[in-house]
Each structure stands twice: as structure tokens, then as C-alpha cells.
Amino acid sequence: MKNLFISIIMSLFLIISAGVALAHFGMLIPSDSMVMQSDNRTIKLTLSFSHPFEGQGMHLVKPADFGVMANGKNADLLKTLKKTTVMGHTAWETSYKIKRPGVYMFYMEPKPYWEPAEDCYIVHYTKTVVTAFGDDEGWDKEIGLKTEIVPLSKPYGLYTGNVFQGIVKMHGKPVPFGEVEVEYYNKDRKAQAPADYMVTQTIKADANGVFTYSAPKAGWWGFAALNTSDKKIKGKDVEIGAVLWVRFHDWK
């Protein structure tokens, strides 16, 4: 009970001090989103749970599922994970060697996270896409997650300012007018928002579940489409998020 009380107080403090409720993001960040012939063919993947712009981490227990879909096959990578630390909290990492051309869709299903400040559990189905050796067929395929953002723009090879589009799906069907939270991974903590309202930007999908966003800065950007599950845990609501991480590059 004491630990729960402390957790509640800390959560309320963060919300009040920020002025605006902080957005949660499942994070799945690869060391590279485009692997060329001359590049290192082994990429590092880091899995965490955080407020990416503010650099405030949360503990991520070992995920329920972690894998990659590529070249028509699905591979379980859960046993390859090793514990690490991101933003001062428990996270996970692994290395993956890319052996052949293709589009590699990495995904994570975390175990439910209890958030006392919101009185609900959180499960963010998180994914990112890596392309290798010039093959870019199948970047718009679905993995089949319970909820998922399916890209309508290639989720790699994007310049800063390019328009990115995706369609929000739940149980394989588009989610009309769903809200999508967008946040920049402020890894080096150099970026500053002019106001708290600009830390997390919120857009809405259209009637077909399609959203559109243009990133103003190079780096990793997370898109989180949040909905409430039709199932509860211990009588509490479950926020399920479809999260996609996309990298944008400056024109040089």
C-alpha cells in the first residue's frame, strides 16, 4: 500500500508540474532504419516505455511478445532480449543481423502497465520498420496486432517536412476519427518546447481512420493511436495503443 501511495503522489506531481498530462509511449528504436550494402548489417534495437520528449522513463518489464516479420515469415525474438537501462529505468535491448534484402517489421507487445494517475492499465502495441539492401516491397503490410498503425507513406527514407500518413486499425478494421498523439524522441534533451501544449501534439484521423502529419525536425517521431479495449483487467479499463516509430532526415 505504501508503494502504491507513493506512485500515485508521484504521478499526480508530474501531471501538475507539467501543466498538461504527459503522454505515454511504448518505444522500439533501431540503430538504423535503412541498411545499405556498405553499412553494418547488425542493428541494435532498444525497447522502453517513456515520455520521450521530456526524457522521463518508466520501468518496462520483459514484454509478452517481441518479434520481426520479414520476407513472409514471422520470427520470435523474445529470448534474445537483454536487460538495460533507458532514462534511468528498466528497458530491453537486442542485436539483429540482417542477412538478406527485405523489409523488416519489428514489433513489441508489452505486459499491461498500471497507471494510477489515469486509473487504467496501458498496453502499447509498438512497431518500427527497417528496410535493407534496396528492397522495399511490403512496407504497408499488416503484422496482425490487436491494434496497429498501417503506414500509407513509406515509414523510412523520409525528409524533414515530408508528409507522413497512416491508417489506424483495431481488430483489423479502420478506426474512424481516432486520436493520434505525436511526440519527438528528444534523446539528447536539446529540444525545448515553447509551451507544454507543444510537447505532445494531437491529431485526429478522418472517417477512414487515416491521419496525416509533417515532422518539423529530423529524428525519431512516435505516433500513438489510443483506444479503449473491449476487455478489462481486474475491473479496470485498458488503454491499448497502436504505436509506430518513424525517422525523418534533414536534406543535406
N, C-alpha and C positions, 0 to 999 in steps of 0.2 A: 504493500500500500504506500509506503514511504517513497519508493522509486517512482510509482505511478504519479503521486502528488508532485514530485519534483519535475517529472516530464511534462505534466500539464502546465505548471507555472512557467517553465522554460519556453514552451510553445506559445503561450499567451504573451510572454515578454517579447518574443521575436516578432509576433504579429503587431503588437502595439508599437514597438520601437521602429518597425519598418513603415508603419502608417498604412500599408497595404499588405494583405495576406500574401505570403511568399508562395511561389508555385513550386510544386514537387516535380522532378523529372527523373525517370529511370534513364541511366546513361550507358551507352555502349559505344565507345570511341576507339576506332582503329588507328594505328600509327600512320596509315596511308589509305586513301580511298581509291587511288589509281596506281596500279603496279605495272610498270613498263619493263621491257626486256632487260634494260640496264640497271633496274632497281633491285634492292634487296627483296628477295622473294618470300622472306619470312616477316609477317606482320605481327605486331603486338596488339592485343585487344584488352581494353580495360573496362570493367563493369562496375558501376557505382550507382548511388542514389543520392540526389542532392538538390540544392538550389544553385544552379550552375552560374548564374550571373554574380550572385553575392559571394560565391565560394563557400557556402555553408553546407557541409556534408551531413549525411545520416548513415547509420550503420546498415549495411546490406548483408543479410545472412546469405548463405550459399543458395543460389537460385534453384527453383524447382525444375527448370529446364534451360538448357543453353545449347545451341547448335548452329549449323550452317546448311543452307540449301544451295546447291550448285550443280550445274550440268544434269539437272533432272534427278539428283539424289540428295537425300537428307542425312546428315551425319551428326551424331550426338557428341558434343564436346564437353559435357558437364564434368567428366572425370579429369579433364586437363586443367581445370581451374586451380589457381593457387591464390592463397590469401595475400592481400596487400593493403595499402592504406591510401585513400584519396580524401583530401580535405580533412585530414585528421580522423577519419572514420574507416571502419572495415569495408573493404572493396575486394574485387577479384580480378585476376589477370591471367592471360594465357598467350601463347605464341602459336601461329598457324602458318604452315608452309604452303604456299600456292605453287602447285606443280604443273598446272595446265591452264590454257586460256579459258575465260568464262566470267560470269557474274556471280559473285559470292554474297549471299544474303545471310548475315549473322543475326541471330535473334536470342532474346532472353525472356523467360517468364519467371519473375521473382515470386517468392513466397509472400503472402499478404503482410502488409506493414500497417500496424495500428497507429493511427494519428489521433491522439486525444483532443487536439485543438479543433478538429473537424468532426469528431465523434463518428469516425468511419474507418474502414480498412482501405488500403490502397494497393492496387496491383497494376503495374505498368508493363504492358507487353511491348518490349523495346527492340528496335532493329536498326541496322545500318547496312549499307550496300557497298561492296568493294568490287571494282572491275579489274581484269588482268589481261595483259598481253594483247590488247587491241580488240578483244571480243566483248561486245556489249549487247548481246541479244538476251532478252528475257528480264531486263531490269524492271519491267512493270508487272511481273508475275506476283501472285499472292502466295505467301507461305502457308496460310490457313490458320492464323492465330485467331483467338476468340474475338479480338478487335485489332484492327490493323489499318495503317495508312498505306494505301497503294499509290505510288508515285505516277503522276501524269507527265512529269518532266523527268529527264534523266537525273537521278539523285547523286550525280558526280559530274565532274567537268563543268562546273558552274562558275561563272564570273560574278563578282560582287555587283549587285544591281540586277542580275538576271531574275526573271520571274520564275518562281517555283510553284508548281501545282500538285495537289494530291487529292485523293478521294478517301474519305473516312468511311470505314466499314466496320460493322459489328455483326457477328454470325454470318459473314459473307455478304451482307446486304448494306447498301449505302445508308448513311445516317444523315437525313436532311436537317439543315440549319444547326448542325452541331458546332459547339465552340471549340476552337483550337488555340491553345496557348503557345506562344513562340518566345524562345529565350536564347540568348547568346552565351556560349561557354566562355566565360571570362577567366580563362586559365591563368593568365599572368597577373590578373587583378588590376590591369592598367585602364580598362574601360570604365567610364563613370557615366551613370545615367543622370540627365538634368533634373529628373524628378522620379519619385518612387513609382509613379504610374507608368514609367517607361522602361522599368526593369523587365517586366513580363508584358508582352503585347498580346492582345486577344483579338482574334478574327473569327468570323462565322462562315461556315460552309454554306453553299447555296442549297436549293431544293434537291439537288442530285448528290449532295454530300461532298461537293468539290470546293476546295479552298485555294486561295492564291496569296502569295507573299513574295516580296522582293527584299532580300537581305541588304542592309546598308553598309555592312562591314565584313571583311574577309574573316574566315574562321568557321568553327563548327556551330551550327544552329540546330536547336531541338524543336520539333513540332509535336505537341501533345494534345490529342483529341480525347476529351474526358467525357465519360458517360457513367451511369449507374447500372451495376449488374442487376439481373433479374433474380439473383440469389443473394442471400445474406450469410454472414458469418457471426455466430453467437448472437443473432438477433440484430446485428448492426449492418448498415448499408456498406456496399463495397464499391468504391470508385475504381473503374477499370479504364486505363488509359492506353490508347494506341500511340506509341512514341516512335518517331523516326528522326535520326540524326543525319544531317546533310552538311557537307563542307563547301564553302564558297571561296573563290580565289580572286585576288586582285589582278587586274590587267597590267602586265609589265611590258 
